[in-house]
Amino acid sequence: MVTAFIPVRGGSKSIPLKNIRPFCGKPLVWWNVEALQNCPLVDRIVVATDSPEIEQTVGSFGLDKVVLYHRSAANASDTASTESVMLEYIEAASMDPSETFMLVQATSPMTSTADFTKGLEMFATGEYDSILTCVRNKRFFWSEDGKSLNYDWLHRPRRQEFAGMMMENGAFYINTVAGILASGNRLGGRIGVCEMPEYTAIEIDEPDDWFMLEKLMRRHCPDRLAPVKGQLKLFLSDVDGTLTDGGMYYAADGSESKKFNTRDGMAFSFLRERGIKTGFVTSEVTDIVERRAKKLQCDFLVQGKRFGGKVEAVKQICAENGFDLSEVAYIGDDVNCVQLLSSVGYAACPADACSAAREVPGIYVSPFKGGDGCVRDFIERLLSL
């Protein structure tokens, strides 16, 4: 029996309720719970918390391996050790001494199912009594009295020739229940090192860590972030900066005009021919957009919605028409499109989109700019999949 144990308390001072604060769109604790749920070597995932809010959030995941444990107030204080809550649970659950106990830190969300599997397989060989995770650090270390600790400063090695040192990254620790009871510690006996990728070195303790890790997650783990794709049933587009070049044209009488690309318009007919619904979702409210949507025979027109309002409007369309967000494609260019781009099954942006849109995990960045055929390019790409 392998039990993964995740201690998450509600009293974090630097980032209140950080364990359920959205990280890349999902509660922080979700990322390790999901990875463990998908690990065939893990039998049970125990989330130990003192917070009703955390219990409610984790319970909403609906994952069958998850067990909630309400830890005591004494072992959820600022001064309580992680070992104290581990020992509390082991005693409360009357765990068999032969069981494998894996301590998992929610503050390391980039730990993958493959990492957990690697560590457990390493432990199963019997070569080690306990396992900890580390990353290879190729920094040069010095003591306070000016002595080099891990290299010869007279013969400074090149990075590619330097083995570096193994640095504990705090992702997870593996031991037996018996081993923990004997030492009162997460580690003991012959300790094995399970090496993880260098980008997993950071743990979330401060707000700056949060910012850096979200960037690293989007760069190194896009597959974990991208929505699941379903059969395409609905195509939606932003307007300004996507179907147009983003310019606002005013005549001498004050009337406004926009320039649309006829090739983009033709592509909407390709979708209709295949029975795929179409529409516009835009922040602006103008008669011009309404006339353009009518000319292209769009099925849906959503105006005046920004940020989360766009997502909610599209969810409503899906609910009323029996679609799932995984069956929706959307192309947009600016920060108020990012939430919707992150939610749909197929996402794209123009070449000149803002950086936040271009960095959405799994997004297709068209080589064409807004108003210059990027929508046609995205539609032709979708129809070729």
N, C-alpha and C positions, 0 to 999 in steps of 0.2 A: 504494500500500500504506500503510495506517494502522496503526501499532503503538502500543498503549497500554501504558505501562510503569509498573508499581507496585512501588516499592522498599519492602520490609518486612523489617526485621531483627529478630532475636530478643532483642536485648540492651537493650530499653527499660528505663530505670532507674525512672522514675516509676510506670509501670504494667507490670510484667513480662509479656512475651508479649502485649502489648495488642492486637496485630494479629489474634490469633485468640481473644481473650477475647470471650465472648458480649455482643453489643450488640443490645438489643431481641430477644433470643432467638437470634441467629445470629452467627457470628464477625465481628468488625469488618471484616476485609478482604472478606467476602462482598458487602457492600452495593455497593462500587464494581465488583467483578467482575461481579455480576449486571447492574448498569446498563450496563456496557460490552458484556456478552454480548448484550444486547437492542438495542444500537445498531447499525443496519445499516451505518454508515459505518466501523466499526472492524473490521479484518481479524484482528488478533492481539492477545492480552492477555498480556503477559509479567509474571509475578510473580517478582521478584528477591529472594531471601532467602538467609540463611546458616543458617537454622534447620530441622532435620529435622522438627520438630513442625509448623511452618508449612507446609512442603512437603506433609506428609501431609494436613493439613487442607484445603489448597487443592486437592490432587489428588482429595479425596473429593467435591468439588463436581460432578465429572463434566461440566464444560462444555467444548465442543469448540474454543473459541477460545483457551483458556488454555494457556500454555507456561510451565513452571517453569524458572527460571535460578538456579543456585547461585552466588551472588556470592562474591567472594574475602573472606577474613577481614580483609584490609587495608581494604577498602571497606565493611566492616560494623562498624567501630569507632566509638566515641563521637565521634571527631574527624573522621571521613571525611565529605566533602560528598556531597550527592545527585548533583551533577554528576559526581563521580568514578565512581560506580557506573553512571551513564548512559553515560559514555564507555567504561567497561569493557565493557558489554554491546554497544554499537555496534561496537566493535572485534572482540569475540569472535564476534558474529553476522555480521560482514562486511556490515553493512547498506548498501544502496544510498544514496548521498548525496541522491537525490531523494525518498526515502521521508519520509512524515510521521511525526513522533515526538511522542507526547502523554504527558507526565509526569503521572501521577495520584497523588494523596496519599490513602492509606487512612484517614488521620486526619480526612477530610471525608466521612463516610458518607452525608450527605444529598444528595450530588450525584446527580442523576437522569439517566436516559437522555436526556431532553429537553435537559438542560444540556450533555451531551457533544455531542449532535447540533447544538445551536445554535453551540457553539464551533467545531466542525469545518466547518460550513457557512460560518461567518464567515471562517475561514482559507482555504477553497476559493475565495473570491472573488478572491484574489490581491491584495487591497488592503493586506494586512499580511504582514510577514515572520515574525511570531510573535504569539501570543495569550496573555494571562493572564486569570484570573477575578478579579472584584472584586464587592463589595457596596457599595451607597450608604450612607454613614455620615452621619447628620445631627447628630452631636455637634459642639460648638464647641471648637476647639483653641486652646491658648495656648502661647507659648514660655516658657522658664524665667525670662526677664527681664521677664515681664508684658506681652507684646504678643500681641494676638489675631491668629491666623493665617488664619482662614477666614471671618471675618465682622466687621462693624463694630459694636463693642459699644455705640456711641452710638445705633445704630438696630437694636436686636436684632430679627431677623426671627422671624416665627412659623414653626413647623416645616413647615407645609404650603406656605409660601412660600420655604423654604430648599432650595437645590439640593443642599447637602452636598458631601461629597468621596468619591471612589472609593477604597475600602480593599481591599487585596489580601487574599483569603480563603484562598489556598493550595490551592484545589480541584484545578485542573489547569492545565497550560501546554502550548502547542502550538508546534512549530517544525519545520523540516526537519532531517534528519540533517546535511546540509551546513552549515546555520546553526549547529548545536550544535558541530560540529567547528571551524568558523571562529572562534567566540567563546569556546568552552569554557564556555558558559553556556546555561541553558534558554531565555533570551530573547535577542533581538538584532534589529537593523534597525528597521523600522517596527513598533511594538508596538501591537496592538489590545486593547481591554478588552472582555471578555465579561461583561456584568453578570448576577449571579445574585441570587436573593431574599435579603432582609435576614437571614432566619433561618439562612442558611448561613454566617454570619460566623465561627462558632466552629470551631476545630480542636481535636481531642482531644490534649492534652498532659499534663493533670493529672487526677486523679480527679474534681474538681469539674466539669471540662469534660464528662466522661462522663455524669454525672448530668443536667446541663443539656441535653445533646444528645439523650439518650433521651427526655426530656420534649418537646423540640421535634419529634423524629421522630414521636412519637405524635400530636402536635397537628397538624402540617403535612403529614405523609405517611402517613395511615392506610391508604391503598390499598396501599402497599408492605408493610405489616405484616400485613394481614388474611389469614387462610388462604384458599386457593382453595375455593370452595363446590362440592360435588358434589350429586347427587340425595340427598335426605334418606332415610336408612335406619334411623337409630338416634337416639332421643331419650332423654337422660339428665338427671336433676335432682339437685341437692343437696337436703338435707332441712332441717336447722335453719336458720332465717332465710330459707328459700326456699319450701318446701312448708309450713313453719310460720312463726309470727311470731318465732321465736327464743327464746320463753319456755320455761322449764323449770318444770313444775308438779309440786309434791310434796304428797301427801296426809299426813294425820296419822300414818299408819302407815309413812311413808317411801317409799311407792310413787310412781313417776314417771309423768307423763302429758304428752302433747303435743297441741296443737290443730291439726288439718289443715283445709283448706278444701275443701268438697265440690265446688265448681265446678272446682277444679284436678283433682280426681279424675275428674270427668266428662270432662275434656279428654283424659285418657289413653285413654278408650274411642274418641275420635275418631281417635287415631293407630292403634289396633289395627284399626279398620275399614278403614284404608288400607294395612294390611300393614306399618306402621312399628313396629319393635321399640322397647321402652321399658325403663327401668331407673332405679335410684337409685345415686348414687355419693356417699358421705358419710364423714366422719371418725369419727362415732360408731358404736358397736356396741351396739344395743339390740334387744330383742324387739319393742318397739313398731314400729320401722321395718320389721322383718321382716314383721310382721303387716300393716302398711299396704301394703307391696310385694305381698304375696300377694293382698290384697283388690283391688288395682288390676290384678292379673294381669300384673305386670311380668316381663319376660323375664330381666332381670339385676339382681342386687343386690350392690353392692360396699360393704362397711363397713370401717371402721378404716383408711382410706387418707387421707393428707394430702399436700398439695403435689405433688411429682413422683410420689408413689405413686399418685395418682389418674390421672395421665397414663399411667403404665405399665400400670395395670389396664385402662384403656380400650383401649390399644394391643393388649393381649392379647385382649380381647373382639373387636376388629376382626380380628386375625389368625385367630382361630378361626372367624369367621363370614364372612370374605371382604369386610369393610367397609374403607373408608378413612376416616381422620380427617376428611377433607373432607366426608364423608357423615354426620357426627355433629353433633347439636345438644346443647348443654349450658347449663343455667342454674344459676348459683351466686352467692353473695353476699359471700364473705369472702376474705381473703388466701390461704387454702389452696386456693381454687378458681381463682386467677388463671392458673396454669400450664396447667390444662386448658382454661379459657376461651380462652387464647391459642393453643391447638393445634387446636381443632375448627373445622369449617366454618361453624357457626352458633352464636353465643354471645349470651347474654343475662344480665341480672341484675335484681333488684328495684330499685325506686326508692330504697330505703333501704340498698342495698349499700354496702360500704366504698369509699373513693375509688379504691383500686388496682383493684378490679373494674370500676368505672364507666369507668376510663381505658383498659381493654383496647381496642386498635385494632379498629374495626369492630363493637363490641359494641352490642347493642340494649338500651337501658335502659328497662324497663317503667315506665309511670306508676303501677303498683300496687306496694305494699310486699310484703315476704315474708309469706306466709300470708294475703294479702288478694287473691289472684287473679292474681298476676304470672305463674304457670306457665300458667294458662288463657289469659292474654293472649298469652304468647309462642307457645303452641301454635297458637292461632287465627291469629296473624300468619304462622307458618310454613306453615300449610295454605292461606293466601291467596296465597302467593308464586307 
